[in-house]
């Protein structure tokens, strides 16, 4: 017997009480088209650095976007050299720009550091390897440089790291590894990749897709310093993609698909705990070689290359507010429907009916009176029309609701 009433929350464009579905919307475009740029967030603002234009000209400029005002600032200090397919991370409020290809077509291992507080670029410690199309992430004060293409066009399987010294730490009291890049033991890619995406979640690094000598892959890797690397597969192969972590989920965005020989519009949501994938939404413009960052509950997707070929370099900016972050576990939904229908000893199953005016990502969840989630009945796209989902009182993870 179910001893508590239930709340049923429908996330998606499904009912008058529904939370709106994730949908990409255009924002103010970048001042000029860019593909292969690097991006970082400092102080709630997005810095977009380098890249190349439709003529293949490598850009040495940096622009800054303010999400609060939907405006761009262009009069910012430029890095010492233009780069395309570099990577950017933030430590101590400073942007570290790593690797890439310079205006002469040469891969570089140079690192430049930008301090938004002073408005100055300084030279950083160079990586051991020259890398183009690498991914970079940070755990604590350690920067990881992952994958990328080498000078001879081959793909780098090694990972290297750099421990950023604490501000004001004298050289003679720094740890042995601080101040130098080191090759990471225990994580060498079995399949070398460039054009991949990487994010951190808790103490783990996740990499997605990328391009090997045989083309884009659907490879996913998880690396934990205490456990090493684990490999599994994503639903589709893609290269030159982006990924962001947001509210315990990872969103994999766009990329180049070998199946279509062109860019993807898919934004897929990955749950690291269950390894389940769901289609979150579609970009308004399919793209690859773009940048994407997360701020708060929102994802910003910028630039890249569109569906009309390599010279279709984009300036457009899209905003995504995922449905998957609209409700936190343990919270009663902001919009909900109270249904006086639940399993009893005389009715072991209840059918729940709802209508969608248009296709949408839908999450149908059961909550108790304390706002605790009991079960998730559906979490994926559904077509327009009337739908019926059944619940028999089972909890997520097994057992029966009290």
N, C-alpha and C positions, 0 to 999 in steps of 0.2 A: 504494500500500500504506500503510495506517495503521500507523505504527511505535510508537504509544503506546496503552496501555490507557486506558479512559475511565471517568469517573464520571458517572452520570446522576442529577440532583437533581430531585425532584418537590416543588414548593412548593404545598401545598394539602392538603385532606383526602383524599389519594389512596392512601396505603399506610401500613403501620406505620412506615416510615422517613421519613414526610413531615413537613415543617414545617407546623403548623396553618394553615389558611386564615384570611384576614382575616375577622373577624366583629365586628359591633358588640355591645358589652355595656353594660348600664346601670351607672352609678355613682351615688353619692349625689346627689340632685337639688339644684338651687339652692334657697336659702331661700324664694324667691318666684318665680313665673313671670315671664319677661322675653322680650319680642320687640324687635328693633331696637336691641339693646344694642351696646356697643363692648367689645373685649377686648384685653388685652395681657399679655405674659409678662415678669416681672422676677424674677430669683433663683429660677427654677424654679417659681414660683407664678403662677396665672392671676388677673388682675384683670378683673372684669366690671363695666362702668360704665353706668349709665343704662338706657335702653330704656323700654318701656311695659308696663303690665299688661293684663289681659283687659278692664278697663273703659275702656281708652284713656288712663289716667292716666300722664303722663310721670314717670319715676322720677329722683330726684336722688341715689340711694344708690349705693354701690360695695361689692361683696363680693369676697372673695379665696378661691380654692380651692387646697388643697395636695394635689397628686397622690400624694405619698408616704403620706399618712394618709387620703386620701379624705374630707377634712373641709372645711367652709366657715367662714369668719370674717366676721362682719357688722358689728362695731363699728369701722368704718373712716371716716376723714374723707370727707365728701361734697363733690363739686364745688360751685362757687358757684351753678350753675343746673342743673336737670334737662334732659336731652337724650335724644332718640330719633333713631336713624339718624345718629349721629355716627361718627367714625372715630378709632382710637387707634394710635399708633406709639410706639416706645421709642428714645431717644437718650441715651447716657450714663447708663443706668439710670433715666431719668425718663420718665414717660408723658405724651405730648402728646395731648390730647383736642381734636379738630378738628370744627368745624361742627355740623350736626344741626339739629333742630327743637326749640324750647323749649316750655315748658308752655302758652304762649299761642298755640301753633301757628305761630310765626314762624320761618323759617329764620334761622340765625345764622352769622356768620363768626368768632365768638369762638374763641379757643384758650386752654385751661387746661392747666397743667403740674403733675403730681403727682410729688413726690419721696418714694418709699417709705422712704428713709433718715431723713427728718425728719418724715414724715407730714403734710406741708403741701402745699396747693394754692396756686399762684400764677398770676397773669395772664400769658398769653403774647402774642406778637405776632399781631394779628388777620389773617386772610386777606383778600385783596382782594375776594373774592366770597363771598356767602352760599351755603352748599351743604348740601343734605339728601340722605342716601343716597350720599355720596361714598365713594370708596376712598382709602386712604393707604398709602404705602410709604416705605422709607428706603433710600438708597444712600449709604454713608459717613456724612456728617453732613447730607445733604440730604434734607428731607422733601418728598414729592410729594403734592399733593392733586388727585385725579382725578375728574372727572365730578360728578354730583350734580344735584339739582333746585333751581331758583332760586325766588325769592319768588313769581313769577307762575305757577309750575307748569311752566314750560318746563325743558328739560334743558340743562345746561352742557356745552359741547364743549371748553372750555379746560382746560389743566393749569397749575397754578401750583406754585412750589417755594419752600422756605425753607431757607437755610443756617444751621444752628445754630452760633453762635459757640463757640469753645473756651472752657471754663470759665476765668474770670479774664482774658479778653481785653478790654482797654479799648476803648471805643467808637471812639476816635480812631485805632486801628490795625487795626480790623476791615476785611475786604474790603468793597468798595462794596455788594455784594449781601447781606452778612450783616446780619441784624436786620430785613430787610424781605422780604415775599413778592413774588415776581416771576412774571409770566406766562411760561410756557415757550415759547420759539420752536422751531418744528420738530416740535411734536406737538400738533396740534389734531384732536380726534376728527371724522372725516368724518360719523359718526353719533353725535350726542350721547347720553350714557347716564347713568342713575342706577341705584342698586341693583346695581352691578357688584362683582366681586371683583378684587383685584390682589395680586400677590406679586412678590418679586424673586428672581432666581437668577443668581448671578455678577454681571455688570454690566448685566443686562437686567431690564426690568419687563414682566410679562405681565398683561394684563387679560382677564377672562372674562365673557361674558354681559352682563347688565344690561338695563335697560328704556329704550326710546326712546319717542317719542310714539306709535309704532305697536305697542308691546308688547315683551315679552322677545325677545332676539336670541340667536343662536348665535355671535356675533362673538368672535374672539380677536385681541388685538393684542400685538405684542412691540415694545418700544421700547428702543433702545440709544442713549446720548448721541452716540456716534460715527457711528451709521448712520441714525438716525431710526426711523420706525414702519413696521411690516409687519403686514398683516392676513391672517387665514385663518379657517377655520370650525371650530367644535366639532360633535360629532354631534347635539346637541340645543340648542334655545333654552331659556334659563332666566334668571330675574331674582331679585334678593334672595337670592343664593347666597353660598357661601363657598369660598375656595381657600387651600391651604397648600402650601408647598414643603418637601419632605422627601427627603433622599438622592438628589438629582439628578432627582427626579420632582415633578410638581405634581398635587395631589389636589383635584378639584372636587367640592363636597359640597352635595347638596340643591338647594334653590331652587324657585321657582315656575315651573311649566310651562304654556305656553299650550295645549299639546296635551291636557292632562288637566284644565286649569283648577283646578289644585291643586298641592300640594307634591310634590316628588320624594324618593325614598329613595336614588337612585343616588349612589354614590361612584365617580367615574371617575378613572383614572390617566392622566396625560398625560406623554409623553416629549418634552421640547423638542427633542432632537437629531433624532429621527425623525418627530416630529409624529404619532405613533401614539397612539390612545386605546384603553384597555381598561377594562372594568367591574371595579373592585376588589372591591366588596362592596355591600351594601344597609344603610341605616340601619334600626334597629329601628322607629323612628317617622319617617315622611316629614315633612320640615319645610322651611320657608323663613323668611327674616328672623331667622336664628339667628347664632351666632358659632362660630368654629372656630379652634383654635390647635394648633400642633405643638410637642411637647417630646420631645427624644430621638428614639425610634423610634415614638412614639405620637401619635395625633390625638385631641383632645378636642372634642366637638361639644355645644353648650349652648343650651338655650332655643329661641326662635323660635315659629313658628305651625304648628300641626298640620293634619291633614286635615279638621277639622270647621269650618273657616272662620276669619275674621280674629280672632274672639274666643277661638279655641282656642289660647291662649298657654301655652307649655310651660315647665316647670321642669326637665324631664328632662335628664340628661347622658349622653352615650354615648362610649365609648372604642373606637377603632379602632387595631389594630396591623397595618399593611399588610403583605401578603406581599412586596410589591415592595421592601421594605427589609430583608428577613430575610437576604439574601445580597448582599454587595458584590462587584462585579467584581474578579477576582483572588483571591477567597477560595474555598477548598474549602467546600462547604455544611456547615452544622452537622449536618444529617441527610441521608444519601445512600444510594443503592443502587449497588453495584458490579455491572455487567453484563458478562459475557464475550461480548459481541456487538457487532461493529462491521464496517464494510464491508471487504472484501478484494478482490484481483483476481478472485476466483472468486465473489464475492457483493457486487455493487455497491450493494446496498440492504439495510438491516436494519429490520425492523418491531419496534417497542417496544410492548408491551401492558401496560396497567395498569387497575385498577378503582377507581371512586369509589363509596363507600357513599351519598353525597349530593351534590347540586350544590355546586360549589366553584370558586374561582379557582385555576387550575393554571398553574405555570410549569415546563416541562420543559426542562432545559438540559444540554448536554454539556460536560464538563470534561476537561482532560488531567491527567496525573499531577502536574503542577506547580500544579494548582489554578487554571489559567487557563481562562476560559470560551471554548469553541470555537464553539458554536452554541446558539441558543435555538430550540427546535422548536415551542414553544407557550407563549402567555402570555395567557390569557383564561379566562373561565368555561367550564366543561364540565358537562353534566348527569350525573346518577348513571348508573352502568353501566360496561361494559367498553369501553375505547378503544384504538385502535391508531394510533401515529404512526410515520412512516417517516423515516429519515435515510440519506443517501447519501454522507456524508463532507464535505459543503460547510460552509465557514465562514460566520459572519455577515459580511456585507460583501463576500462573493465569495472565490473561491479554494477550495482543498481542504486539509483538515487534513493535516499532515505524517505 
